[in-house]
C-alpha cells in the first residue's frame, strides 16, 4: 500500500525536521541527497541512516531474535496472561478515543491490535524491520502506517498526534529523557501518553532481573532497564509531561507464565492440560496480591499515563 498524503503530512526528516515528499527512490526533503528509501512492503526506512548507537544495538538484537520472540508470544499460557494485562489496560483507558495515534517501539503492533477501533490514524515506529513486517501482517488497514525509526529521533512532525502508546518499549531506551521529549514534541497540546512496561520498584524483582537479564540470550542488560517510579517521573516532568496514572500488575504468576523468552522451562507449560484455566487463576491471584495494602507499587508491570498540558508553561 503506497504512502498516502494524509500520512505524509504527519512525517518529517528526523535529521532536519523538514517536510518530506515522495520520489521515485523513496522519501526526500529539499535536497535529493537526503533520501530515505521505502521497503518493498511500503515501510519508510529512516533508521537505516539516522539513529543512535543504542538504537543500532537494539536493531541488531531484534533482527537476531525476532522469530523466537514472536513464537514465544504465541503460547497458550502467554496469550491468556496477556488477556489479563490487555483488560487491565483497556479498563485504565476507559472510553477514551485515541484519534491520530503513534505506537512507539511498536514491535508486532500489540497496542494497535488491542486498540484499533479507537484509532482514526495510526503510525507505528520501530527500529527492527523484521518486527515491522510482522506488524503489517497483523494490521492491514489503510488507516495504519509503519515506519522504521529511532524512538529518540522520531520521523513525526511537531504537535500532530492526539495520543502516543508504548507497550514494552520504554525499558529498551536508555535515553528516557530524550524519548519523553520526543513524545512531548509530537503530541498536540492536551494529548495523552499511555504505556505498559516492566517495572522494578520491588527489590526482589530488581535483583532477579539483574541476574536474568545478564543470563538470557534474548535480553540485553545494557539496553534494557525496567522502569522505576522516581526514575520515570522526573524525566517525564523535565520533558514537560504531567504524570497522571501509575498502577502495577502481575506478581508470581507473571514470573512463571510470561517469561518463555527468558525461562526455558516456561515453554513446557504449553503441554500441561488446562494451562489456560490455571493461568487465569494465577492472574486473579496476582491481581489480589498487588491490591493488598502496601503492595500497590510492587507488581512486575506498570500501566501509566501522562499528559501534555493544554498550554505550555511560560518562563
N, C-alpha and C positions, 0 to 999 in steps of 0.2 A: 504494500500500500504506500504510494508516494506521500511525502510530507506535505500536508495541506497548509494553505496560507494562514488558517486560524492557529495552527501550532507554530508556524514560522514567526508569527508576530510575538510569540512568547519567548523565543530563543535569542541568545546573543553570543558573540565570540567571547569565550571565557578569558582570553588573553587581553583583549582590549575593551570589552564591554560594548562593542559596536554591533549594530543590527546585522543580520545575515540575509543573504538571498541565495536562491537556488541557481546552480550552474550545472553544466554537463558532468563535471567531475566531482560534484558534491555541493557543500555549502560554503560560500565565500563572503568576505567583507569587501570593503572598497578595493583593497589590494588583492588581486587574484592569487598572489603568492601565499596569502593567508587563507588556505583552503582546508576544509575538513571533509574527508571522504565519508560516503554513506555506504553501509554494507549492502550485500545483495538482498537482505531482508529489510531494507529501509531503516537501519539503525544508524543515526549520525555518530561518527566516531571522534568525539572531541578529545578523549583521553589518550589517543594514540600519540599525540604530540604535546599535550599540555596537561600535566598532572604532577602532584607532589611525589616525593620519594616513598612516603607511606602508601600512597595510592598505587604506585607501581608494584610495591611488595604485595599488597592485597590482591591486585590483579593477577599476579603470578600465582599466588596461593590458591585463589578460587578457580583459576583455569585448570589447576592441577587436581583439585578435589571436587569439582562441580558434580560429576556423576555420582560419586559416593554420597555427597551431601544431599542431593535430590532423592536418591534411593532411600536414605535413612528417614527422610520426611514421610515416606510412604507407608511405614509400618503401621499396623492397626492401632497399637497402643499409643504411638506418637500422634496419630491423627485424632484419637479420642481425647487425649490430654489437650491437644491443640484446640479442640472444640470448646473445652472449658475456658481456655485463655481467650479465644475469639469471642465467646459470650461475655466474658468479663470486659473486654474492650468495647464491644458494641453497647453494653449496659452503661459503661462510663461515658460513652459518646452521647448517649441519649438519642434524641430525634434530630440532631444537627445535620444539615446538608453541608457537603464539603465543597461544592462549587467547582472552581478550577483548582485542582489539587496536584501536588507533586508527591510521589513516593521516592524518597531519597534512600540510597543503598537498597534498591528495591529487590535485588535478588530475583527470585522467580515470581515476584509480584504478589506476595502473600497478602499484603494490605489491600491492594487493588481488588483481588479476588473476593475478599471479605466485604469491601465497601463499595463495590462497583455501582450499585443502584443509587448511591448518594452523590456520585461524582458526575459533573457535567463534562469536564475535560480533564484528562489525567496525563501527567508526564512522569514516566519512571526513569530514574537515573541510577546507574550502577557502573562500577569500574570494570566488571567482568562481562565480556561479550557472550560467553557461554551461558551465564545466568540471564542475560537479557534475551537471548534466543529462547530460553525456557519461559521467560515472562511473556514473550509474544505468543508462544503456543498456548499459554494459559488465558491470555486476554487478547482476543482477536478483534474486539470492537474498534471501529474507526474513531471512537472518542478518546483513544489512548495512544500515546506515542512513547517509545522507549529510546533513550539516548545513552551513549557511553560517556561518562563524565566523572570528574573528581568532586566529591561532596564538599570540599573546601574551596572550590572554584566552579560553581555551578554555571552551566551554559544557559541560564534563565535570566530574563530581564528583571529590572527592579520593580517591586510592588505590583506584580501581576497575578499573584496566587491568593486564593481565599484560604487555603489550608495546605499544610505540609504534614506528611505522615512518615514515620520511620519505625520499622519493625526489625529489631536486632541489628541495626547498623551503627548506632552511635558508639557502641563499645568497640567498633573496629577503627574509630578515628581518634588518633592521639591528639590532634589539634581541635579540641572540643570548642574552644572559643571561636576558632576560625569557622567551624561548622555552624555554630549558632549565629555568628554574624551573617553568614550566607542565608540561613533560614530567615533571619530578620529582614535582610535586604530584599528577598524575593516575595515576602508576604505583603499584601496590602495592609494599610492601617486597619487595625481591628481583626486581622487574620489570626488563625489559630494553628498551633504546632502540637501534634499528638505523637506519642511514642510508646512502644512496648519493648523493654530491654532487660537483659540480665542485670541484676543489682547485687552488691556485696557489702551492704552495711552490717550484716550479721557476721561477726568474727569467724565463726565456724565455716561459713561459705567462702569467705575470703581466703582462709588458709587452704581449704580443699581445692579451690580453683587455682591458687598459686601453684599447687603441685600438678593438677590435671592439665593445666594449660601448657606446662612445660613437657609433659609426657606424651600428649596426644599428637599424632601426625596431622590431624585435621584442624588443629588450633595453632595460633601463633602468639606466644605470650608477649612479644614485643609490640604488636599492633592490635591486640585485643584486651581491653581493660574494662570489666563490668563497671557499671555506674555506682557511685555513692552519692548520697543526698547532697552533702555540702559541696562536694567537688563538681556537682552538676548545677546546683542552684546559683553559685557565684558566677561562673562563666555565662549562664543564661542571662542573668541580670546585667552583667557587664556588656553583653551584646545588645541589650535594650529590651529583652523579652521579660514578661511578668509570669513567674511560675504560678500556676493555678491549682494543679492537682498532682498528687504523688501517693500512690497506693500500691502495696506489694501483694503478690500472689505466689503460690507454689511453695512447697516445703519438701519433705522427704519423698513424696510421690513424684514430684518433678525430678528429683535427683536420679531416681531409678528408671523412670519411664520416658524421659525427654532427652536422654543423652546417648542415643545409639551411635552418634558420630564420634563419641568420646569413650564410652564404656562398652567394650566389645561384648560383654556378657548380656548387655541390654538387648542385643539383636536376637537372642534366643527367645525372648518373651513373646515374639510373634507366633511361636509354635504352641504356646500354652492355651488350652481350651478356655474360653470365656475371658480372655485377656481384656477385651473391651469393657466388660462389666466390672472387672477388677480395677481397671484404670479409672472408670467413672467414680468408683468408691474411693480410690486414692485421691482423686481431685477434690471430692467432698471433704475428706479428712484434712487435706492441705488447706482448704478454704476455712475450715473451722479453726485450724491451728493459728493462722495469721490474723484471725479476728479476736483471739484471746487478748486480754489486757497486757500491754507492754510488748506485743508481738507484731504490731502493725507495720513496722519497717524491717521485719526480719525475713520476709519472703525472698525468693530467688529471682522473681520477675517484677519489674515495676511498670505500671501503666500511669502515664503522666501527661500533663498538658501545660502549655504556656501560651501567652497571647502577646501580639504586637499591639502596643497602645494605639488608640484611635488617633491620637495626636502625639507626635514625637516631642519629647521634653526639650524645652528651650533653656540654654545655659548662657 
